Amino acid sequence: MPRPLAGIEKFPRIRLGHAPTPLDRAPNLGASLGIDLWVKRDDCTGLALGGNKVRQLEFYLGDARARGADTVLITGAVQSNFVRLAAAGARQLGMDIHIQLEERVDDADDLYRTSGNVLLDRLLGATLHPFPVGEDEAAADASLEDLARSVTAGGGKPYVIHLGADHPPIGGLGYVVAANEWMEQARARGFGFDAVVCASGSALTHAGTLIGMRAIGEETPVYGVCVRRDASLQHARVVKRAAELAAMIDRPALFDVDGVDVSDEVYLPGYGKLNDAVREAVSMAARCEALLLDPVYTGKAMAGLIAHVRSGRIAAGNRVLFIHTGGLPGIFAYAAKLEPWLSNEGGR
Ligand SMILES: Cc1ncc(COP(=O)(O)O)c(C=O)c1O
């Protein structure tokens, strides 16, 4: 069992997931890239098809319950994994759940709108609220606050999980804890890592990982791969969130701006959009390792890892930890977009 971390205990937490998740070696994919690749299987966190957001929700919903809330409100893209897992966590705790679905991709097809996470949101009985804008976090949060007011007016006790970075990064605590978990697993095998790679979206996984590693004395580089915005915007966001997390656990000195590394070389054409690097990464992981990656988050993160290896930023022979953050329902929502590529030369 991982040691309890100083500074974390004061935050209410509810266990929702299976932990520790496995730390698996990926020998075939690693060999084809020329590195010693390990995967932290946070796609196996258990709750309703799993993913990184389970760890984040343990702290959000812990806070919600400590405040006496009975209804959770959250906003996200139509194929958001976070909102699906918020619905699952809320249901486990006997809470009501409202989800605001933002129009964030401009080429959504029928599968995108009906399959994958949306299907699961509906199965979980969430109340869905369409929201026409996908690039305005303040407006999305304001609309969520309006919904929360109507919950209050109806006699409920709402808890809002905000999207914007102007609210405390509570979910990031989940990855401060997780870093301790995978380092205990690695140390039990007698090794450490030369690099850690993860998707960087809201930045809470990335910032939590960074502060979690530093909190246990690990100076390993943490490479965040942009999945939501370009590198300059994302860098500022990770800096803010990491500094806040270090302060939240009363260890502000853990934050060092020089340790924040984000890259956006596989980001375009933008959030939720495929490119050849992502298709290659999704395919290589599946065919070398039976490791299933999604097109929006983990596929992009693996494409970023591959780009770092090919550019030499991650050196040949390095022992690298890839954090598999889940997102598996997204594979089905993107089936039509993956299909043409699967059927042609590139998919073989
Ligand atoms: C599957 C998956 N991986 C990675 C991320 C990015 O994590 P974060 O938002 O903590 O940066 C998300 C965000 O929604 C996700 O759903």
The ligand as an SDF file (V2000), in Angstrom:
LIG
                    3D

 16 16  0  0  0  0  0  0  0  0999 V2000
   -9.2370    9.8260  -21.2060 C   0  0  0  0  0  0  0  0  0  0  0  0
   -8.6610   11.1210  -20.8070 C   0  0  0  0  0  0  0  0  0  0  0  0
   -7.3310   11.2320  -20.7480 N   0  0  0  0  0  0  0  0  0  0  0  0
   -6.7510   12.4010  -20.4240 C   0  0  0  0  0  0  0  0  0  0  0  0
   -7.4990   13.5230  -20.1420 C   0  0  0  0  0  0  0  0  0  0  0  0
   -6.7810   14.7800  -19.7840 C   0  0  0  0  0  0  0  0  0  0  0  0
   -6.6840   14.8570  -18.3960 O   0  0  0  0  0  0  0  0  0  0  0  0
   -6.7220   16.2460  -17.6720 P   0  0  0  0  0  0  0  0  0  0  0  0
   -8.0510   16.8820  -17.9950 O   0  0  0  0  0  0  0  0  0  0  0  0
   -6.5760   15.9350  -16.2310 O   0  0  0  0  0  0  0  0  0  0  0  0
   -5.6090   17.0690  -18.2200 O   0  0  0  0  0  0  0  0  0  0  0  0
   -8.8900   13.4550  -20.1880 C   0  0  0  0  0  0  0  0  0  0  0  0
   -9.6960   14.6470  -19.9370 C   0  0  0  0  0  0  0  0  0  0  0  0
  -10.8670   14.6820  -20.0810 O   0  0  0  0  0  0  0  0  0  0  0  0
   -9.4870   12.2180  -20.5220 C   0  0  0  0  0  0  0  0  0  0  0  0
  -10.8220   12.0860  -20.5740 O   0  0  0  0  0  0  0  0  0  0  0  0
  1  2  1  0
  2  3  1  0
  2 15  2  0
  3  4  2  0
  4  5  1  0
  5  6  1  0
  5 12  2  0
  6  7  1  0
  7  8  1  0
  8  9  2  0
  8 10  1  0
  8 11  1  0
 12 13  1  0
 12 15  1  0
 13 14  2  0
 15 16  1  0
M  END
$$$$
